[in-house]
Amino acid sequence: MSIDDLMTELDDARLTAKANGQASAMVAATMSKAKLLGLLDKPPMRDIEPIANRPTVIRLVAPKTNDKGKAV
């Protein structure tokens, strides 16, 4: 059995599901095809620091003032 054979079987299963109005079975067949083709492979996890451990950055911005020190 080859990937082509499996794809053909999944195509047939999807068509049968469509003819019978079985949307979830259609989705399952499509997702199975995507898995076989490697389209759903997750990228490797990067070693990143969790958000909770990151420092909080606060930027203070002063208002613009005129010659007399009043905000404009």
A tleap script that builds the chain and sets N, CA, C and O, in Angstrom:
source leaprc.protein.ff14SB
mol = sequence {
  NMET SER ILE ASP ASP LEU MET THR GLU LEU
  ASP ASP ALA ARG LEU THR ALA LYS ALA ASN
  GLY GLN ALA SER ALA MET VAL ALA ALA THR
  MET SER LYS ALA LYS LEU LEU GLY LEU LEU
  ASP LYS PRO PRO MET ARG ASP ILE GLU PRO
  ILE ALA ASN ARG PRO THR VAL ILE ARG LEU
  VAL ALA PRO LYS THR ASN ASP LYS GLY LYS
  ALA CVAL
}
set mol.1.N position { 0.851 -1.163 0.000 }
set mol.1.CA position { 0.000 0.000 0.000 }
set mol.1.C position { 0.902 1.233 0.000 }
set mol.1.O position { 1.870 1.299 0.758 }
set mol.2.N position { 0.586 2.200 -0.844 }
set mol.2.CA position { 1.388 3.412 -0.968 }
set mol.2.C position { 0.584 4.625 -0.491 }
set mol.2.O position { -0.607 4.522 -0.196 }
set mol.3.N position { 1.247 5.752 -0.423 }
set mol.3.CA position { 0.557 6.989 -0.056 }
set mol.3.C position { -0.513 7.314 -1.097 }
set mol.3.O position { -1.592 7.796 -0.755 }
set mol.4.N position { -0.210 7.048 -2.370 }
set mol.4.CA position { -1.203 7.287 -3.421 }
set mol.4.C position { -2.458 6.440 -3.200 }
set mol.4.O position { -3.578 6.912 -3.392 }
set mol.5.N position { -2.256 5.180 -2.792 }
set mol.5.CA position { -3.400 4.305 -2.503 }
set mol.5.C position { -4.232 4.868 -1.342 }
set mol.5.O position { -5.462 4.890 -1.392 }
set mol.6.N position { -3.533 5.318 -0.307 }
set mol.6.CA position { -4.234 5.878 0.854 }
set mol.6.C position { -4.978 7.166 0.481 }
set mol.6.O position { -6.096 7.401 0.941 }
set mol.7.N position { -4.347 7.993 -0.353 }
set mol.7.CA position { -5.002 9.226 -0.783 }
set mol.7.C position { -6.269 8.918 -1.587 }
set mol.7.O position { -7.288 9.591 -1.433 }
set mol.8.N position { -6.194 7.910 -2.433 }
set mol.8.CA position { -7.356 7.510 -3.227 }
set mol.8.C position { -8.481 7.027 -2.317 }
set mol.8.O position { -9.642 7.384 -2.515 }
set mol.9.N position { -8.135 6.215 -1.321 }
set mol.9.CA position { -9.147 5.731 -0.384 }
set mol.9.C position { -9.781 6.885 0.390 }
set mol.9.O position { -10.992 6.904 0.611 }
set mol.10.N position { -8.959 7.840 0.796 }
set mol.10.CA position { -9.494 8.986 1.529 }
set mol.10.C position { -10.358 9.864 0.632 }
set mol.10.O position { -11.362 10.414 1.085 }
set mol.11.N position { -9.977 10.000 -0.633 }
set mol.11.CA position { -10.821 10.741 -1.587 }
set mol.11.C position { -12.181 10.061 -1.729 }
set mol.11.O position { -13.221 10.718 -1.726 }
set mol.12.N position { -12.154 8.731 -1.852 }
set mol.12.CA position { -13.408 7.972 -1.956 }
set mol.12.C position { -14.263 8.144 -0.691 }
set mol.12.O position { -15.478 8.326 -0.763 }
set mol.13.N position { -13.596 8.080 0.462 }
set mol.13.CA position { -14.320 8.234 1.731 }
set mol.13.C position { -14.938 9.629 1.834 }
set mol.13.O position { -16.062 9.784 2.311 }
set mol.14.N position { -14.197 10.635 1.385 }
set mol.14.CA position { -14.717 11.999 1.431 }
set mol.14.C position { -15.924 12.161 0.500 }
set mol.14.O position { -16.909 12.803 0.865 }
set mol.15.N position { -15.845 11.586 -0.685 }
set mol.15.CA position { -16.968 11.669 -1.623 }
set mol.15.C position { -18.206 10.957 -1.080 }
set mol.15.O position { -19.328 11.438 -1.236 }
set mol.16.N position { -17.991 9.811 -0.444 }
set mol.16.CA position { -19.106 9.074 0.159 }
set mol.16.C position { -19.729 9.897 1.283 }
set mol.16.O position { -20.951 9.985 1.404 }
set mol.17.N position { -18.865 10.496 2.103 }
set mol.17.CA position { -19.358 11.320 3.208 }
set mol.17.C position { -20.136 12.518 2.668 }
set mol.17.O position { -21.176 12.886 3.214 }
set mol.18.N position { -19.630 13.125 1.596 }
set mol.18.CA position { -20.315 14.275 1.008 }
set mol.18.C position { -21.687 13.874 0.474 }
set mol.18.O position { -22.668 14.595 0.660 }
set mol.19.N position { -21.750 12.717 -0.192 }
set mol.19.CA position { -23.023 12.235 -0.746 }
set mol.19.C position { -24.046 11.966 0.341 }
set mol.19.O position { -25.251 12.059 0.107 }
set mol.20.N position { -23.558 11.627 1.545 }
set mol.20.CA position { -24.454 11.316 2.660 }
set mol.20.C position { -24.633 12.490 3.623 }
set mol.20.O position { -25.250 12.341 4.678 }
set mol.21.N position { -24.096 13.656 3.261 }
set mol.21.CA position { -24.253 14.832 4.109 }
set mol.21.C position { -23.543 14.737 5.444 }
set mol.21.O position { -24.010 15.296 6.436 }
set mol.22.N position { -22.423 14.038 5.480 }
set mol.22.CA position { -21.667 13.855 6.726 }
set mol.22.C position { -20.454 14.774 6.743 }
set mol.22.O position { -19.345 14.377 6.387 }
set mol.23.N position { -20.688 16.002 7.161 }
set mol.23.CA position { -19.636 17.020 7.133 }
set mol.23.C position { -18.428 16.646 7.990 }
set mol.23.O position { -17.289 16.858 7.575 }
set mol.24.N position { -18.662 16.096 9.171 }
set mol.24.CA position { -17.527 15.767 10.048 }
set mol.24.C position { -16.659 14.669 9.438 }
set mol.24.O position { -15.439 14.688 9.598 }
set mol.25.N position { -17.268 13.720 8.746 }
set mol.25.CA position { -16.493 12.672 8.079 }
set mol.25.C position { -15.698 13.252 6.909 }
set mol.25.O position { -14.588 12.802 6.623 }
set mol.26.N position { -16.273 14.258 6.231 }
set mol.26.CA position { -15.545 14.934 5.151 }
set mol.26.C position { -14.310 15.641 5.701 }
set mol.26.O position { -13.225 15.561 5.124 }
set mol.27.N position { -14.488 16.328 6.813 }
set mol.27.CA position { -13.371 17.035 7.445 }
set mol.27.C position { -12.310 16.035 7.899 }
set mol.27.O position { -11.115 16.275 7.724 }
set mol.28.N position { -12.737 14.928 8.475 }
set mol.28.CA position { -11.787 13.912 8.941 }
set mol.28.C position { -10.952 13.372 7.775 }
set mol.28.O position { -9.743 13.181 7.911 }
set mol.29.N position { -11.591 13.131 6.641 }
set mol.29.CA position { -10.861 12.633 5.475 }
set mol.29.C position { -9.872 13.679 4.966 }
set mol.29.O position { -8.741 13.350 4.608 }
set mol.30.N position { -10.298 14.922 4.937 }
set mol.30.CA position { -9.412 15.993 4.487 }
set mol.30.C position { -8.232 16.150 5.433 }
set mol.30.O position { -7.096 16.306 4.983 }
set mol.31.N position { -8.482 16.111 6.727 }
set mol.31.CA position { -7.392 16.236 7.702 }
set mol.31.C position { -6.436 15.055 7.617 }
set mol.31.O position { -5.229 15.225 7.788 }
set mol.32.N position { -6.953 13.875 7.359 }
set mol.32.CA position { -6.093 12.699 7.208 }
set mol.32.C position { -5.184 12.853 5.998 }
set mol.32.O position { -4.012 12.482 6.046 }
set mol.33.N position { -5.722 13.398 4.915 }
set mol.33.CA position { -4.908 13.640 3.724 }
set mol.33.C position { -3.803 14.652 4.031 }
set mol.33.O position { -2.658 14.473 3.614 }
set mol.34.N position { -4.149 15.706 4.754 }
set mol.34.CA position { -3.161 16.723 5.109 }
set mol.34.C position { -2.055 16.135 5.974 }
set mol.34.O position { -0.884 16.477 5.810 }
set mol.35.N position { -2.428 15.246 6.898 }
set mol.35.CA position { -1.424 14.595 7.746 }
set mol.35.C position { -0.490 13.727 6.919 }
set mol.35.O position { 0.725 13.743 7.116 }
set mol.36.N position { -1.066 12.969 5.992 }
set mol.36.CA position { -0.236 12.118 5.130 }
set mol.36.C position { 0.760 12.935 4.319 }
set mol.36.O position { 1.890 12.505 4.087 }
set mol.37.N position { 0.333 14.107 3.897 }
set mol.37.CA position { 1.190 14.970 3.086 }
set mol.37.C position { 2.151 15.803 3.926 }
set mol.37.O position { 2.977 16.535 3.381 }
set mol.38.N position { 2.048 15.698 5.253 }
set mol.38.CA position { 2.948 16.429 6.138 }
set mol.38.C position { 2.623 17.902 6.257 }
set mol.38.O position { 3.480 18.695 6.646 }
set mol.39.N position { 1.403 18.279 5.931 }
set mol.39.CA position { 1.019 19.688 5.975 }
set mol.39.C position { 0.680 20.163 7.379 }
set mol.39.O position { 0.580 21.366 7.620 }
set mol.40.N position { 0.503 19.236 8.298 }
set mol.40.CA position { 0.124 19.615 9.658 }
set mol.40.C position { 1.241 19.420 10.665 }
set mol.40.O position { 1.007 19.454 11.873 }
set mol.41.N position { 2.454 19.214 10.172 }
set mol.41.CA position { 3.578 19.033 11.085 }
set mol.41.C position { 3.811 20.325 11.859 }
set mol.41.O position { 3.901 21.405 11.276 }
set mol.42.N position { 3.906 20.200 13.155 }
set mol.42.CA position { 4.120 21.369 13.991 }
set mol.42.C position { 5.610 21.714 13.966 }
set mol.42.O position { 6.454 20.818 13.969 }
set mol.43.N position { 5.933 23.006 13.942 }
set mol.43.CA position { 7.342 23.385 13.996 }
set mol.43.C position { 7.909 23.029 15.365 }
set mol.43.O position { 7.168 22.983 16.347 }
set mol.44.N position { 9.201 22.779 15.442 }
set mol.44.CA position { 9.770 22.427 16.745 }
set mol.44.C position { 9.612 23.576 17.733 }
set mol.44.O position { 9.694 24.749 17.368 }
set mol.45.N position { 9.386 23.216 18.971 }
set mol.45.CA position { 9.215 24.225 20.012 }
set mol.45.C position { 10.547 24.929 20.253 }
set mol.45.O position { 11.594 24.291 20.356 }
set mol.46.N position { 10.484 26.245 20.338 }
set mol.46.CA position { 11.684 27.006 20.661 }
set mol.46.C position { 11.766 27.152 22.165 }
set mol.46.O position { 10.750 27.187 22.858 }
set mol.47.N position { 12.976 27.235 22.655 }
set mol.47.CA position { 13.173 27.412 24.086 }
set mol.47.C position { 13.042 28.903 24.389 }
set mol.47.O position { 14.015 29.654 24.327 }
set mol.48.N position { 11.822 29.312 24.716 }
set mol.48.CA position { 11.586 30.717 25.008 }
set mol.48.C position { 11.123 30.865 26.444 }
set mol.48.O position { 10.574 29.943 27.047 }
set mol.49.N position { 11.361 32.043 26.964 }
set mol.49.CA position { 10.975 32.319 28.342 }
set mol.49.C position { 9.480 32.608 28.402 }
set mol.49.O position { 8.983 33.389 27.590 }
set mol.50.N position { 8.755 32.012 29.323 }
set mol.50.CA position { 7.323 32.280 29.427 }
set mol.50.C position { 7.060 33.759 29.670 }
set mol.50.O position { 7.886 34.460 30.255 }
set mol.51.N position { 5.909 34.222 29.219 }
set mol.51.CA position { 5.552 35.628 29.362 }
set mol.51.C position { 5.577 36.054 30.830 }
set mol.51.O position { 5.971 37.179 31.139 }
set mol.52.N position { 5.168 35.187 31.719 }
set mol.52.CA position { 5.108 35.534 33.144 }
set mol.52.C position { 6.489 35.877 33.700 }
set mol.52.O position { 6.589 36.614 34.681 }
set mol.53.N position { 7.558 35.354 33.088 }
set mol.53.CA position { 8.907 35.594 33.595 }
set mol.53.C position { 9.600 36.770 32.910 }
set mol.53.O position { 10.749 37.079 33.227 }
set mol.54.N position { 8.925 37.418 31.987 }
set mol.54.CA position { 9.537 38.548 31.284 }
set mol.54.C position { 9.328 39.822 32.094 }
set mol.54.O position { 8.313 39.978 32.772 }
set mol.55.N position { 10.307 40.742 32.017 }
set mol.55.CA position { 10.131 42.000 32.753 }
set mol.55.C position { 9.045 42.862 32.112 }
set mol.55.O position { 8.812 42.798 30.904 }
set mol.56.N position { 8.389 43.663 32.939 }
set mol.56.CA position { 7.394 44.602 32.444 }
set mol.56.C position { 8.125 45.884 32.053 }
set mol.56.O position { 8.904 46.421 32.840 }
set mol.57.N position { 7.875 46.371 30.848 }
set mol.57.CA position { 8.506 47.597 30.386 }
set mol.57.C position { 7.453 48.693 30.383 }
set mol.57.O position { 6.401 48.557 29.759 }
set mol.58.N position { 7.745 49.781 31.087 }
set mol.58.CA position { 6.837 50.919 31.139 }
set mol.58.C position { 7.587 52.104 30.543 }
set mol.58.O position { 8.666 52.465 31.013 }
set mol.59.N position { 7.020 52.698 29.526 }
set mol.59.CA position { 7.635 53.867 28.900 }
set mol.59.C position { 6.866 55.103 29.337 }
set mol.59.O position { 5.656 55.203 29.132 }
set mol.60.N position { 7.575 56.032 29.936 }
set mol.60.CA position { 6.963 57.282 30.374 }
set mol.60.C position { 7.167 58.333 29.293 }
set mol.60.O position { 8.284 58.551 28.824 }
set mol.61.N position { 6.102 58.964 28.913 }
set mol.61.CA position { 6.156 59.982 27.872 }
set mol.61.C position { 5.603 61.269 28.452 }
set mol.61.O position { 4.450 61.334 28.876 }
set mol.62.N position { 6.455 62.304 28.464 }
set mol.62.CA position { 6.029 63.603 28.995 }
set mol.62.C position { 5.292 64.365 27.906 }
set mol.62.O position { 5.632 64.255 26.728 }
set mol.63.N position { 4.284 65.139 28.296 }
set mol.63.CA position { 3.573 65.926 27.296 }
set mol.63.C position { 4.465 67.045 26.767 }
set mol.63.O position { 5.373 67.506 27.459 }
set mol.64.N position { 4.201 67.472 25.550 }
set mol.64.CA position { 4.937 68.597 24.979 }
set mol.64.C position { 4.471 69.873 25.668 }
set mol.64.O position { 3.286 70.042 25.955 }
set mol.65.N position { 5.416 70.765 25.928 }
set mol.65.CA position { 5.067 72.021 26.610 }
set mol.65.C position { 5.503 73.218 25.773 }
set mol.65.O position { 6.381 73.115 24.917 }
set mol.66.N position { 4.869 74.349 26.042 }
set mol.66.CA position { 5.253 75.586 25.355 }
set mol.66.C position { 6.323 76.288 26.186 }
set mol.66.O position { 6.829 75.720 27.154 }
set mol.67.N position { 6.668 77.512 25.816 }
set mol.67.CA position { 7.714 78.275 26.511 }
set mol.67.C position { 7.392 78.534 27.970 }
set mol.67.O position { 8.297 78.705 28.787 }
set mol.68.N position { 6.135 78.563 28.299 }
set mol.68.CA position { 5.711 78.864 29.669 }
set mol.68.C position { 5.530 77.603 30.505 }
set mol.68.O position { 5.106 77.682 31.658 }
set mol.69.N position { 5.847 76.434 29.935 }
set mol.69.CA position { 5.730 75.182 30.663 }
set mol.69.C position { 4.348 74.584 30.667 }
set mol.69.O position { 4.095 73.623 31.394 }
set mol.70.N position { 3.455 75.120 29.882 }
set mol.70.CA position { 2.093 74.589 29.800 }
set mol.70.C position { 2.032 73.511 28.719 }
set mol.70.O position { 2.677 73.626 27.676 }
set mol.71.N position { 1.261 72.481 28.979 }
set mol.71.CA position { 1.098 71.390 28.008 }
set mol.71.C position { 0.353 71.894 26.782 }
set mol.71.O position { -0.596 72.671 26.884 }
set mol.72.N position { 0.806 71.433 25.620 }
set mol.72.CA position { 0.124 71.802 24.370 }
set mol.72.C position { -0.479 70.595 23.700 }
set mol.72.O position { -1.090 70.720 22.638 }
savepdb mol mol.pdb
quit
